[in-house]
Amino acid sequence: MGDVEISGYIPGALGRVVELHGRYYHLHWNFGLYFEKLVATELAEYLGRQDSKQDGFWVAQINGQVVGSVTIDSSGEPKGLARLRWFILDENFQGKGIGRMLMEKALAFCNQTGQKEVYLWTFEGLHAAKKLYTNYGFELVDQESGDQWGTAVVEQKFLLKL
């Protein structure tokens, strides 16, 4: 597999993270262009306004290839609240501890920057992700049917109190 390197933004990361989302969610959930465009535009907007004092973007690389990412977005949130976003891992590298490395990086950043709570939105059926979230202490706090990603799913909000 090679050594895993966790770093901040690198050239090409935006495109690769969008690609990982687009491919995975199309293959497994039949999400289409609407979802991929949403990830691309929101992630590009985030990277353009990112404030390193309260926001963080990390990629996992193996042999120079981006295989995963995670983001902490605190802009626009009440003080002490952060949102975990764009957490993805290439399927070929799942189950090797890389997701835990990314999660630990993100949560350590939240602790360092004084966040009190971290939340994320996901949807029902992502069993491996849900297991990872609950292993870190995230709790399901809201659930409702929705189509914010262009396909009808049961959206779920998870919250972690730090």
Sequence and secondary structure as in RCSB ss.txt:
>XXXX:A:sequence
MGDVEISGYIPGALGRVVELHGRYYHLHWNFGLYFEKLVATELAEYLGRQDSKQDGFWVAQINGQVVGSVTIDSS
GEPKGLARLRWFILDENFQGKGIGRMLMEKALAFCNQTGQKEVYLWTFEGLHAAKKLYTNYGFELVDQESGDQWG
TAVVEQKFLLKL
>XXXX:A:secstr
   EEEES  TTHHHHHHHHHHHHHHHHH   HHHHHHHHHHHHHHHHH  TTT EEEEEEETTEEEEEEEEE T
TS TTEEEEEEEEE GGGTTSSHHHHHHHHHHHHHHHTT SEEEEEEETT HHHHHHHHHTT EEEEEEEE TTS
S EEEEEEEEE 
